[in-house]
Amino acid sequence: MWGRADQAVKLLGRNVPSILRMSKGVDQTISRRFCIKPQEGSQPQPSRSPLRVPGHKPTDWEKRFLLWAGNFKKPEDIPETVSIETIRAAKTTLRVKFSYIMMALTILGCIVMVIRGKQAVKRHETLTTINLEKKAQWREEAAQATSAKP
């Protein structure tokens, strides 16, 4: 009975997603590395990928980002090489600060517009009265233009 099940799995193996497929000759403890205790004889591998450069020489803008984000106090404090993670963290911090500033400016702008609108209502300057005045002025100009023609 199990022989037929194995045959069915082999036949359908090409349709099974690769993550579900059992690989031949692969140690299954690798995929469960968070669930098992590390072996004593094995040494931990560094977490860096082989393509990543260990240090990055920051550009002038990146140095400014590092200063504005508060990672360093003075431009002289910034080392020659900085990790990419530090630069990304500084950019993320600046994005958050910028979004807070934009939120504050938006709220401030809304408050200013409400105050100016209330002042305009006190002066009896509403959009309706302004539009009616413009239309009346246009009618007068049109009437003058038709009466001026011989």
Contacts in CASP RR format, 6 or more apart in sequence:
PFRMAT RR
TARGET T0000
AUTHOR 0000-0000-0000
METHOD contacts of the structure
MODEL  1
MWGRADQAVKLLGRNVPSILRMSKGVDQTISRRFCIKPQEGSQPQPSRSP
LRVPGHKPTDWEKRFLLWAGNFKKPEDIPETVSIETIRAAKTTLRVKFSY
IMMALTILGCIVMVIRGKQAVKRHETLTTINLEKKAQWREEAAQATSAKP
9 16 0 8 1.000
13 21 0 8 1.000
29 36 0 8 1.000
38 44 0 8 1.000
48 54 0 8 1.000
52 84 0 8 1.000
53 84 0 8 1.000
54 81 0 8 1.000
54 83 0 8 1.000
55 81 0 8 1.000
55 82 0 8 1.000
55 83 0 8 1.000
55 84 0 8 1.000
56 81 0 8 1.000
56 82 0 8 1.000
56 83 0 8 1.000
56 84 0 8 1.000
56 87 0 8 1.000
57 80 0 8 1.000
57 81 0 8 1.000
57 82 0 8 1.000
58 66 0 8 1.000
58 78 0 8 1.000
58 82 0 8 1.000
58 87 0 8 1.000
62 82 0 8 1.000
62 87 0 8 1.000
62 90 0 8 1.000
63 75 0 8 1.000
63 78 0 8 1.000
65 87 0 8 1.000
65 90 0 8 1.000
65 91 0 8 1.000
65 94 0 8 1.000
66 72 0 8 1.000
66 78 0 8 1.000
66 82 0 8 1.000
66 86 0 8 1.000
66 87 0 8 1.000
66 90 0 8 1.000
67 73 0 8 1.000
67 74 0 8 1.000
67 75 0 8 1.000
67 78 0 8 1.000
68 90 0 8 1.000
68 94 0 8 1.000
68 97 0 8 1.000
69 89 0 8 1.000
69 90 0 8 1.000
69 91 0 8 1.000
69 93 0 8 1.000
69 94 0 8 1.000
69 97 0 8 1.000
70 90 0 8 1.000
70 93 0 8 1.000
71 86 0 8 1.000
71 89 0 8 1.000
71 90 0 8 1.000
72 78 0 8 1.000
120 126 0 8 1.000
END
